[in-house]
Structure formats: C-alpha cells, structure tokens
Amino acid sequence: MKFALFRKTIADAFDVEPSSVFIVGSAMAGRSLKGPAIDKEYSTDSDFDTLIISESLFTTYVMKSLTMGEGNHSSGLLWEAAQIARDKLRELQVLSDG
C-alpha cells in the first residue's frame, strides 16, 4: 500500500503515470550495493533512489534547459517538484522527517 501511495505521489508531482515511477538501488535490493557497506541491510534510515521513465518529462526538461537564460537552471524546476513530492509523502506519513 505504501509503495502504491509513494508511486502515485511522485507521479502526481511530476505529472506522469504511476507506472513510470520505480524505486531502484539499495531500496529495491534490500541492502547496500556499494563497497564495504555491501553487507548492510536496508533500514528505515536508508535513503531510496527513485527513477522516472518518461519521454515527455525528459523532453520537457531538456527543452526548458535549452531555452533558459543565464543564471536559471532547469534543475531548479526538478528540485521544486521533488520538494513538493517529499512534503506530500511526509504529510501522508510515507516518509519520516529524518
């Protein structure tokens, strides 16, 4: 249930279908995937990497990055959408404040 809610919240924030949202990395594998921490199991204190596969989202941000003036960056738009999603997930208690 939490995964479906997480997926929908991220999808809504980025205006994509929930089926375009994936959890990858250590959260998917259930343990760390790097170096000396490889034996460390995933916990509620671990972060999780999210992947969005969307041709239209990719195209939108590439085009915005090409048309932005100096000093403006499309990464700011991505950051804003990510913050909206994070705040909503915390509100729904899918994410902790930690």
Long-range contacts (C-beta under 8 A, 24 or more apart in sequence): 2-94, 5-92, 5-94, 6-89, 6-94, 9-85, 9-88, 9-89, 9-92, 9-94, 10-50, 10-52, 10-85, 12-85, 12-88, 13-81, 13-82, 13-84, 13-85, 13-88, 14-52, 14-54, 14-57, 14-81, 14-85, 15-57, 16-52, 16-54, 16-56, 16-57, 17-54, 20-52, 20-53, 20-54, 20-57, 21-50, 21-51, 21-52, 22-50, 22-51, 22-52, 22-53, 23-48, 23-49, 23-50, 23-51, 24-49, 24-50, 24-51, 25-49, 44-96, 45-98
